Amino acid sequence: MNSPATVPLGRTNILISPLGIGTWAWGDRFFWNYGRDYHADDVRSAFATAVAEGITFFDTAEVYGMGRAERFLGEMVAQSEQPVVIATKFFPFPWRLRRAAMRRALKLSLKRLGLESVDLYQIHFPWPPRSTDFWVSALGELVAEGLVRAAGVSNYNAEQMRRAHALLQTKGVPLASNQVHYSLLHRAPERNGVLNACRELGITLIAYSPLEMGLLTGKYTPENPPGGVRNRRYSRAYLARIRPLIGLLREIGQAHGGKTPAQVALNWAICKGTVPIPGAKNARQAQSNAGALGWRLSDDEIAALDAASEPLQRP
Ligand SMILES: NC(=O)c1ccc[n+]([C@@H]2O[C@H](COP(=O)([O-])OP(=O)(O)OC[C@H]3O[C@@H](n4cnc5c(N)ncnc54)[C@H](OP(=O)(O)O)[C@@H]3O)[C@@H](O)[C@H]2O)c1
């Protein structure tokens, strides 16, 4: 069975591609080495290639590259003939204490994006000092005002998400999505109730770091570990431990006409009912990630991947 060309974003009338592109790396010098390993032209061609391949959903945030990712998107959306769906995020910095802070942050995001309104606005983290209710209710007002088409949250646990859903419901606004870390190597949402609650309430689980920051591509090994911050995050011993899983991803990919480990890992996330948003720094990565669409793993293959990844789970 093929994947559909679009899927609804939660219980809204917004349609998105079953896989999006994450833009954290678009302009981020600290974590992703923007400006050294890749440049503005790479980012622009990642966007153009993704759109040409039918990927129309882009995830960004005000904090990515300190506004650079939103500016890149704004520039490219203005030039693109293809309509795209843009998701951005509000960061609850501890000095943001009034509701008006969210409206101001959104206005600045819209300016960088060159948009009058945004398709999906997400609360980046459920962090104090303000309660989740406080920001969720402010978000509901921005939907009512027409500045935001759909309301989303990120990094919310099942209880926080249910509460946000209930609160928005009183305003007649559906909670469209919860964006959380979900990959073969981090299947916590299957165990902590988030995935089940999303299914029950019709909320889209947007899966971030679905390639486990590149590990599931199979290109990183104990002999060739990733550099920078990822080098400390993923030990050589762990890179050795995931080898059998990478082997299985490769084997399954072969049975699907030569799909890569990354494409199989992304298809697995889609088959679980989530919308993965792999980061792509250049055209080649965008093209490759688009190859996760248009086909599906069998139930037996999903079960085999579940079993092989079980002992490799990261906290
Ligand atoms: N809400 C949140 O708190 C949160 C947190 C994290 C991420 N996110 C979102 O999720 C998106 C994706 O997560 P992520 O960037 O952390 O991790 P990811 O998607 O698992 O990995 C992305 C990285 O993997 C490598 N890669 C991607 N596609 C590849 C391909 N086809 N072939 C080879 N290498 C490939 C690239 O890095 P290298 O080439 O350097 O290996 C790329 O930057 C972000 O961009 C962001 O939009 C949200």
The ligand as a Tripos MOL2 file, in Angstrom:
@<TRIPOS>MOLECULE
LIG
   48    52     1     0     0
SMALL
NO_CHARGES

@<TRIPOS>ATOM
      1 N1         10.4760   20.4180   19.4060 N.am      1 LIG1
      2 C1         11.6990   20.1740   19.7870 C.2       1 LIG1
      3 O1         12.0680   20.3320   20.9620 O.2       1 LIG1
      4 C2         12.6700   19.6600   18.7490 C.ar      1 LIG1
      5 C3         13.9170   19.1130   19.1410 C.ar      1 LIG1
      6 C4         14.7670   18.6310   18.1430 C.ar      1 LIG1
      7 C5         14.3770   18.6910   16.8060 C.ar      1 LIG1
      8 N2         13.1840   19.2520   16.4580 N.ar      1 LIG1
      9 C6         12.7250   19.3390   15.0470 C.3       1 LIG1
     10 O2         12.9120   18.0850   14.4090 O.3       1 LIG1
     11 C7         13.7420   18.2520   13.2630 C.3       1 LIG1
     12 C8         14.5760   17.0110   13.0220 C.3       1 LIG1
     13 O3         15.3070   16.6250   14.1650 O.3       1 LIG1
     14 P1         16.8980   16.6140   14.2130 P.3       1 LIG1
     15 O4         17.4230   17.5690   13.2140 O.co2     1 LIG1
     16 O5         17.2610   16.7560   15.6500 O.co2     1 LIG1
     17 O6         17.3160   15.1260   13.8720 O.3       1 LIG1
     18 P2         17.1360   14.1020   12.6470 P.3       1 LIG1
     19 O7         16.1010   14.5500   11.7320 O.co2     1 LIG1
     20 O8         17.0070   12.7830   13.2910 O.co2     1 LIG1
     21 O9         18.5690   14.1730   11.9680 O.3       1 LIG1
     22 C9         18.9000   15.2270   11.1380 C.3       1 LIG1
     23 C10        20.3710   15.1430   10.7190 C.3       1 LIG1
     24 O10        20.6630   13.8600   10.1680 O.3       1 LIG1
     25 C11        21.4900   14.0040    9.0170 C.3       1 LIG1
     26 N3         20.6670   13.5750    7.8620 N.ar      1 LIG1
     27 C12        19.3590   13.8780    7.6190 C.ar      1 LIG1
     28 N4         18.9330   13.2660    6.5030 N.ar      1 LIG1
     29 C13        19.9670   12.5630    6.0300 C.ar      1 LIG1
     30 C14        20.1310   11.7190    4.9130 C.ar      1 LIG1
     31 N5         19.1190   11.4770    4.0820 N.pl3     1 LIG1
     32 N6         21.3360   11.1390    4.7020 N.ar      1 LIG1
     33 C15        22.3550   11.3630    5.5590 C.ar      1 LIG1
     34 N7         22.2590   12.1570    6.6470 N.ar      1 LIG1
     35 C16        21.0710   12.7530    6.8830 C.ar      1 LIG1
     36 C17        21.8790   15.4950    8.9480 C.3       1 LIG1
     37 O11        23.0170   15.7470    9.7650 O.3       1 LIG1
     38 P3         24.5350   15.3530    9.3520 P.3       1 LIG1
     39 O12        24.6220   15.4340    7.8690 O.co2     1 LIG1
     40 O13        25.3800   16.3410   10.0670 O.co2     1 LIG1
     41 O14        24.7180   13.9770    9.9110 O.co2     1 LIG1
     42 C18        20.6750   16.1260    9.6040 C.3       1 LIG1
     43 O15        20.9470   17.4120   10.1060 O.3       1 LIG1
     44 C19        14.5330   19.5260   13.5590 C.3       1 LIG1
     45 O16        15.0710   20.1180   12.4000 O.3       1 LIG1
     46 C20        13.4780   20.3670   14.2180 C.3       1 LIG1
     47 O17        12.6290   20.9520   13.2410 O.3       1 LIG1
     48 C21        12.3260   19.7140   17.4180 C.ar      1 LIG1
@<TRIPOS>BOND
     1     1     2 1
     2     2     3 2
     3     2     4 1
     4     4     5 ar
     5     4    48 ar
     6     5     6 ar
     7     6     7 ar
     8     7     8 ar
     9     8     9 1
    10     8    48 ar
    11     9    10 1
    12     9    46 1
    13    10    11 1
    14    11    12 1
    15    11    44 1
    16    12    13 1
    17    13    14 1
    18    14    15 2
    19    14    16 1
    20    14    17 1
    21    17    18 1
    22    18    19 2
    23    18    20 1
    24    18    21 1
    25    21    22 1
    26    22    23 1
    27    23    24 1
    28    23    42 1
    29    24    25 1
    30    25    26 1
    31    25    36 1
    32    26    27 ar
    33    26    35 ar
    34    27    28 ar
    35    28    29 ar
    36    29    30 ar
    37    29    35 ar
    38    30    31 1
    39    30    32 ar
    40    32    33 ar
    41    33    34 ar
    42    34    35 ar
    43    36    37 1
    44    36    42 1
    45    37    38 1
    46    38    39 2
    47    38    40 1
    48    38    41 1
    49    42    43 1
    50    44    45 1
    51    44    46 1
    52    46    47 1
@<TRIPOS>SUBSTRUCTURE
     1 LIG1         1 GROUP 0 **** ****
